[in-house]
């Protein structure tokens, strides 16, 4: 007798099969004989790795040090042995991003390779891949948002000055135009400008980040 496979096998559904073969003779009474057949289904690399998420998202403060763990990727493979062994890597990402982040091939952990600067970049997008031992691979995306911190001091720039100042200048005469700017965002980027000590001048917000230095009074005459 010839035992023939009648449908495809799937090791992930059944890794072994137990068959009972029965033989009958033609006599009267008929006699039978049986045999147990065990069939082990060997693995074929027919399943690619699968990431737990299509897009991984993480937020990180710009002050975090080198070596900081940003996020861990995770993929699984239904095959077994070397066909199920997964390695992780970046896939065609900008050189600038590769300078900032590293990806551990075994653990899937993304760590900081270099310090971040919100004013340089507010976020990074990375394409990553998981590859099994048989060469099948899959991709996922990683989005990293950089959180701003108050790491920049305000910059004060004297745009113009009217000097010398006549002693008979009227109150509210414009003496100087000053620009105060902070590279941080949100509340960290808001500025205020004032004069220290007792002087015959006052500071008045003109617009946006510009201030006028005036002689004491309520109106500007320039």
C-alpha positions as CSV (number, residue, x, y, z in Angstrom):
1,X,0.0,0.0,0.0
2,X,1.1,3.5,-0.7
3,X,0.3,6.3,1.8
4,X,-0.2,9.6,-0.1
5,X,-0.6,13.1,1.2
6,X,-4.0,14.4,0.3
7,X,-3.8,18.0,1.5
8,X,-1.1,20.5,2.5
9,X,0.4,20.2,6.0
10,X,0.8,23.1,8.5
11,X,3.3,22.5,11.3
12,X,2.0,25.5,13.2
13,X,-1.5,23.8,13.4
14,X,-0.3,20.2,13.9
15,X,3.4,19.4,14.5
16,X,2.8,15.7,14.5
17,X,0.1,13.2,13.1
18,X,-0.9,9.8,14.4
19,X,-2.3,7.4,11.9
20,X,-3.7,3.9,12.5
21,X,-3.3,1.7,9.5
22,X,-5.7,-1.3,9.3
23,X,-5.2,-4.2,6.9
24,X,-8.0,-6.7,6.0
25,X,-7.7,-10.1,4.4
26,X,-10.2,-11.7,2.0
27,X,-11.0,-14.8,4.1
28,X,-14.0,-15.8,6.2
29,X,-14.1,-14.7,8.8
30,X,-12.1,-11.7,7.8
31,X,-9.0,-11.0,9.9
32,X,-7.4,-7.6,10.4
33,X,-4.0,-6.3,11.4
34,X,-3.2,-2.7,12.5
35,X,-0.1,-0.6,12.6
36,X,0.5,2.8,14.3
37,X,2.2,5.4,12.2
38,X,3.6,8.6,13.7
39,X,4.5,11.4,11.3
40,X,6.5,14.4,12.5
41,X,6.0,17.6,10.5
42,X,9.2,19.5,10.0
43,X,9.3,23.3,10.0
44,X,9.4,25.3,6.8
45,X,10.1,29.0,6.9
46,X,6.6,29.9,5.7
47,X,5.8,32.6,8.4
48,X,7.3,36.1,8.4
49,X,7.9,37.9,11.7
50,X,4.9,40.1,12.9
51,X,5.4,43.3,15.0
52,X,3.1,43.8,17.9
53,X,2.4,47.3,16.6
54,X,2.3,48.9,13.1
55,X,3.5,52.2,14.6
56,X,5.5,52.6,17.8
57,X,5.3,56.0,19.5
58,X,7.5,57.5,22.2
59,X,8.1,60.8,23.8
60,X,11.5,61.8,25.2
61,X,12.8,64.9,27.0
62,X,15.6,66.7,25.1
63,X,17.7,66.5,28.3
64,X,17.8,62.7,28.5
65,X,21.4,61.4,28.5
66,X,23.2,59.1,26.0
67,X,22.3,55.5,26.5
68,X,18.7,56.3,27.5
69,X,16.2,53.6,26.5
70,X,13.6,55.2,24.3
71,X,11.4,52.2,23.4
72,X,11.5,48.4,22.9
73,X,10.2,46.8,19.7
74,X,8.7,43.3,19.8
75,X,8.0,40.9,16.9
76,X,7.1,37.2,17.0
77,X,7.4,34.4,14.5
78,X,5.2,31.2,14.3
79,X,8.0,29.1,12.9
80,X,10.5,27.3,15.1
81,X,14.3,27.0,15.6
82,X,16.4,29.3,13.5
83,X,13.4,30.2,11.4
84,X,11.9,31.9,14.5
85,X,15.0,33.7,15.6
86,X,14.4,37.4,15.0
87,X,16.9,40.2,14.5
88,X,16.0,43.9,14.4
89,X,17.6,46.7,12.4
90,X,16.9,50.2,11.0
91,X,15.7,50.3,7.4
92,X,16.8,53.2,5.2
93,X,16.7,56.0,7.8
94,X,18.4,59.4,7.4
95,X,22.0,59.6,8.5
96,X,21.1,62.3,11.0
97,X,18.6,60.0,12.7
98,X,21.1,57.1,12.7
99,X,23.6,59.5,14.5
100,X,21.0,60.0,17.3
101,X,19.6,56.5,17.9
102,X,20.9,52.9,18.0
103,X,18.9,49.7,17.8
104,X,19.9,46.5,19.5
105,X,19.6,43.7,17.0
106,X,18.6,41.1,19.6
107,X,16.5,42.9,22.2
108,X,14.8,45.4,19.9
109,X,15.6,48.3,22.3
110,X,16.2,51.7,20.8
111,X,18.6,53.9,22.8
112,X,20.0,57.4,22.6
113,X,23.3,57.4,20.8
114,X,23.7,61.2,21.1
115,X,22.0,64.0,23.0
116,X,18.9,65.7,21.5
117,X,18.0,69.3,21.0
118,X,14.4,70.4,20.5
119,X,15.5,73.5,18.7
120,X,17.3,71.3,16.2
121,X,14.5,68.8,15.7
122,X,11.1,68.3,17.3
123,X,10.8,64.7,16.3
124,X,12.2,61.7,14.4
125,X,10.6,59.1,12.2
126,X,12.3,55.7,11.8
127,X,11.5,52.7,9.6
128,X,12.6,49.4,11.3
129,X,12.6,45.8,10.2
130,X,12.4,42.4,11.9
131,X,14.1,39.6,10.0
132,X,13.9,35.9,10.8
133,X,16.7,33.3,10.4
134,X,15.3,32.2,7.1
135,X,15.4,35.7,5.5
136,X,11.7,36.7,5.8
137,X,11.1,40.2,7.1
138,X,8.5,42.7,8.0
139,X,8.5,46.5,8.7
140,X,7.2,48.9,11.3
141,X,7.4,52.6,12.0
142,X,8.8,54.4,15.1
143,X,7.7,58.0,15.9
144,X,9.8,59.8,18.5
145,X,8.6,63.2,19.8
146,X,11.2,65.4,21.4
147,X,9.8,67.4,24.4
148,X,11.1,70.9,24.9
149,X,12.7,72.0,28.2
150,X,13.8,75.4,29.4
151,X,17.4,75.0,28.3
152,X,17.9,78.4,26.5
153,X,18.4,81.7,28.1
154,X,16.7,84.8,26.5
155,X,18.8,86.6,24.0
156,X,18.7,90.4,24.2
157,X,19.6,92.4,21.1
158,X,19.8,96.2,20.9
159,X,18.2,97.0,17.6
160,X,18.6,100.8,17.7
161,X,19.6,103.6,20.2
162,X,19.2,107.3,20.1
163,X,22.2,108.7,22.0
164,X,23.0,111.1,23.5
165,X,19.7,112.0,25.1
166,X,18.9,115.7,25.5
167,X,18.2,116.6,29.1
168,X,15.0,118.4,28.0
169,X,13.6,115.3,26.3
170,X,9.9,115.0,26.8
171,X,8.4,112.1,28.8
172,X,7.8,109.1,26.6
173,X,10.7,109.8,24.3
174,X,12.0,106.6,22.7
175,X,15.7,106.0,23.6
176,X,16.2,102.5,22.3
177,X,14.5,99.6,20.6
178,X,15.3,96.2,22.1
179,X,14.6,92.7,20.9
180,X,14.2,89.9,23.5
181,X,13.9,86.3,22.1
182,X,14.0,82.8,23.6
183,X,14.5,79.7,21.4
184,X,12.4,77.5,23.7
185,X,8.7,76.8,23.0
186,X,5.4,77.6,24.9
187,X,5.8,79.0,28.4
188,X,9.5,78.4,28.3
189,X,9.8,80.7,25.3
190,X,7.8,83.6,26.8
191,X,9.9,86.6,27.7
192,X,9.6,89.8,29.8
193,X,12.0,92.8,29.9
194,X,12.5,95.2,32.7
195,X,15.0,97.8,34.0
196,X,16.9,97.1,37.2
197,X,17.2,99.8,39.8
198,X,15.8,103.3,39.9
199,X,16.2,105.1,36.6
200,X,14.4,107.9,34.7
201,X,13.4,105.4,32.1
202,X,10.7,102.8,31.6
203,X,10.3,99.7,29.4
204,X,7.3,99.3,27.2
205,X,6.3,96.2,25.1
206,X,6.0,97.3,21.5
207,X,4.9,94.2,19.7
208,X,5.8,90.5,19.8
209,X,9.4,90.4,21.3
210,X,10.2,94.1,20.8
211,X,10.5,96.6,23.7
212,X,10.9,100.4,23.7
213,X,13.1,102.1,26.2
214,X,11.4,105.4,27.0
215,X,12.0,108.4,29.2
216,X,9.5,108.4,32.0
217,X,6.0,109.2,30.8
218,X,3.0,107.6,29.1
219,X,3.5,108.4,25.4
220,X,6.3,107.6,22.9
221,X,7.4,110.7,20.9
222,X,9.5,108.7,18.4
